[in-house]
Amino acid sequence: MRALVIVIVVLAASRAAVAYPQFQLVKDQTCSACHLSPAGGGLLSENGLATAETMSQWGTAPEVFYKKLPLPTWLELGGDVRGAGGFDQSDTDDKGFVVFPMQADVYAAATFGAYSVHVTAGIRDPQDGNTTATLFASREHWVQWQQNPGETDGLFVRLGRFMPVFGLREAEHPYYDRRYGGSPLYGETYGVAVELVKPEYEIHATGFIHDPIFKDSIERGNGGALYAEVRVTEKTSAGVEAKVDITPDDKTTYVGVVGKQALGGNVLIQADVQFVHHKIDAGGIENQIVATAIGSYFIGPFMIDLGLNDYHENLAYKLLDQEAVDLNAHWFATSHLELILTNRFQMLAFGADGESSGYSLLQLHYRL
Amino acid sequence: MNVKMWLCVLLIAGCNVSSDTSDDRPQTFEFITQAILKPSCGTAQCHSALKAVKGDVFDSVDGARTTMTVTHTDLVFTCEQLEPAETFPCGDDALNLSYLYKVIDDKDIEGDRMPLDQALSNKDIVLIREWIRDDAPGLN
């Protein structure tokens, strides 16, 4: 039964259309250098496709359907399919093997000069008892204006549904800066973003509202997010971030710093530390710390990530902290196929407040 | 300089900066929902309005109230809900019947402790226990 419960629970653990921030500074300067979106994620640009090919073990044509599907020049298509299986343990008595699907999304972008339309649609874990109405969803759909059509930098304006730019934006949503921070899984919502991307710096300002109709998002509030990052050198970047999220029940303010440091051509260290002020309208205030640091090592077609996570639920009290260590090994077998061994060890108060948990999962990722 | 900067970031993040071992956080339904149930149970793939596993929603005060008073009334018992109804205080009678406490403290009927990915801290479990013992203020 436990396995079934986990299968059901993790079915929805799909990944948002985010990229690998591990590549920034090591492979290129900006997310938009490899992605069509100024925030990164989703469809790859020509440069991104070339990167996918060159860093993979066996190459293969990186274009959608191996370039066997003729497409008009104004249309880009893509997609991601993921599934995973392995061992999961939440405490001494609850452990077992699990297998589950994670993601089945297709992406489309139609570009007409300075304007483009972007859509991400696919299958999501449906709401219990409401499968028919909630099985298919479009997490992202936006209209974009770009100052420099065909270029990777300049001014961008997006209007529609997307994830407000905040934090490192890892593909791995269990990292605490996403899990407990300002960019949770299924945090896409409606908004408008003004984004300036240059090789030396980038600024993203987003105003957002919750989805009042479909309610197909974890975001329940209205607010704004600001993310600014400066490339101090070609190998170093530093950023600041802020987000305010107001729901009918509470107000959450995030303020944080982000840093990335490439060491040589094959190591990247990045960190995201967020201070969170949570004011509950009915009474009560929490001040929290959410932090994630990731060290990534690139060797041939492999990327090894060591992640450290800390979440302090309420800084005024002891024994309300939680830590996790992640060790993920990515093997880019072909331009389209990726195998990931993902492992986590998680503790309450460094193991002083109860049983620890963890998992070891093998994930298969196919990019269309 | 850069390596030192990142080390500092890591150290700050790892520090236990808390100062107090007692717990005077509000024992109210709203606080427990927003501070404990929402981040730990109301995640996208579990008991959010988006997924609503088994119909339970814990990512908002309204959702949690509906869950506890309409969808699954066995999650939290007050003294008045006992059969026969009792007046407050009713000792541990309400607590012993409350499935919410049972499932976070030990196991549910299927043998799973919640949340599945990581147990709640003992301090959070105790806060919920004392809230139920206090007749679940704010729930009804």
Contacts between the chains, C-beta under 8 A, distances in Angstrom:
chain1	res1	chain2	res2	distance
A	1	B	110	4.6
A	1	B	111	7.0
A	1	B	112	7.8
A	2	B	110	6.9
A	2	B	111	6.4
A	2	B	112	5.6
A	5	B	110	6.8
A	5	B	112	5.9
A	5	B	116	6.9
A	6	B	116	6.4
A	8	B	53	6.8
A	9	B	45	5.8
A	9	B	46	5.8
A	9	B	53	6.6
A	9	B	116	5.9
A	10	B	45	6.5
A	11	B	45	7.3
A	12	B	44	6.3
A	12	B	45	3.6
A	12	B	50	7.9
A	12	B	51	5.5
A	13	B	45	5.1
A	90	B	112	7.8
A	90	B	113	6.8
A	90	B	115	8.0
A	90	B	116	5.2
A	90	B	117	6.3
A	90	B	118	6.8
A	90	B	119	7.2
A	91	B	113	6.1
A	91	B	119	6.2
A	93	B	107	7.6
A	93	B	111	7.2
A	93	B	113	7.8
A	94	B	111	7.1
A	94	B	112	5.8
A	94	B	113	6.3
A	94	B	116	7.5
A	125	B	45	6.2
A	125	B	51	6.1
A	127	B	50	6.7
A	127	B	51	5.9
A	127	B	52	5.2
A	128	B	51	6.8
A	128	B	52	5.1
A	128	B	53	5.6
A	128	B	54	6.1
A	128	B	55	6.0
A	129	B	52	7.5
A	129	B	55	6.4
A	130	B	52	7.9
A	179	B	43	7.7
A	180	B	39	6.2
A	184	B	43	7.4
A	184	B	44	6.5
A	185	B	43	7.4
A	185	B	44	4.5
A	185	B	45	7.0
A	186	B	44	4.0
A	186	B	48	7.8
A	186	B	50	6.0
A	215	B	49	6.0
A	215	B	50	7.3
A	216	B	50	6.6
A	217	B	50	6.8
A	218	B	43	7.5
A	218	B	44	4.5
A	218	B	48	5.5
A	218	B	50	5.9
A	218	B	59	7.0
A	220	B	49	7.7
A	220	B	59	6.7
A	220	B	60	6.0
A	236	B	2	5.7
A	247	B	60	7.1
A	248	B	60	7.6
A	248	B	61	7.8
A	248	B	62	7.7
A	249	B	30	7.0
A	249	B	33	7.7
A	249	B	34	5.9
A	249	B	60	6.0
A	249	B	61	4.6
A	249	B	62	8.0
A	250	B	34	5.3
A	257	B	9	7.5
A	259	B	5	6.7
A	259	B	6	6.3
A	259	B	9	6.6
A	261	B	2	4.8
A	261	B	3	7.4
A	261	B	5	8.0
A	261	B	6	6.1
A	269	B	6	5.5
A	271	B	6	6.0
A	271	B	9	4.8
A	271	B	10	6.8
A	271	B	13	7.5
A	273	B	9	5.7
A	273	B	12	6.7
A	273	B	13	5.4
A	278	B	34	7.4
A	278	B	35	7.4
A	280	B	26	7.9
A	280	B	30	6.1
A	280	B	31	5.6
A	280	B	34	4.6
A	280	B	35	6.8
A	281	B	30	7.5
A	282	B	26	8.0
A	282	B	28	6.2
A	282	B	30	3.4
A	282	B	31	6.8
A	282	B	34	7.9
A	282	B	61	7.4
A	282	B	138	7.2
A	283	B	26	5.1
A	283	B	28	6.3
A	283	B	30	7.0
A	283	B	31	6.4
A	284	B	25	6.5
A	284	B	26	4.6
A	284	B	28	7.4
A	284	B	30	7.6
A	284	B	31	4.2
A	284	B	34	7.3
A	284	B	35	6.5
A	286	B	35	5.8
A	289	B	13	6.6
A	289	B	17	7.3
A	291	B	9	7.5
A	291	B	10	7.9
A	291	B	12	7.7
A	291	B	13	3.1
A	291	B	14	7.8
A	293	B	6	7.2
A	293	B	9	6.8
A	293	B	10	5.2
A	293	B	13	6.8
A	308	B	10	6.7
A	308	B	13	7.6
A	308	B	14	7.5
A	310	B	13	4.6
A	310	B	14	5.5
A	312	B	16	7.6
A	312	B	17	7.2
A	312	B	18	7.1
A	313	B	35	7.3
A	313	B	39	7.4
A	313	B	121	7.3
A	313	B	124	7.6
A	314	B	18	7.6
A	314	B	25	7.1
A	314	B	35	7.3
A	315	B	17	5.5
A	315	B	18	5.7
A	316	B	18	6.5
A	316	B	19	6.6
A	316	B	20	5.8
A	317	B	18	5.3
A	317	B	20	5.5
A	317	B	21	7.5
A	317	B	22	7.8
A	317	B	23	6.1
A	317	B	25	7.4
A	317	B	123	6.5
A	318	B	16	6.8
A	318	B	18	4.3
A	318	B	19	7.6
A	318	B	20	6.6
A	318	B	21	5.1
A	319	B	18	7.6
A	319	B	21	7.5
A	319	B	121	6.0
A	319	B	122	6.9
A	319	B	123	5.5
A	320	B	18	6.8
A	320	B	121	5.6
A	320	B	123	5.7
A	320	B	124	7.4
A	321	B	16	5.9
A	321	B	18	7.3
A	322	B	118	6.7
A	322	B	121	7.4
A	323	B	14	7.6
A	346	B	117	7.4
A	346	B	118	5.2
A	348	B	118	7.1
A	348	B	119	6.9
A	348	B	121	5.4
A	348	B	122	8.0
A	349	B	16	7.7
A	349	B	121	7.0
A	353	B	121	5.3
A	353	B	122	5.5
A	353	B	123	7.7
A	354	B	119	5.4
A	354	B	121	7.1
A	354	B	122	6.2
A	355	B	119	6.3
A	357	B	117	6.4
A	357	B	118	4.9
A	357	B	119	7.3
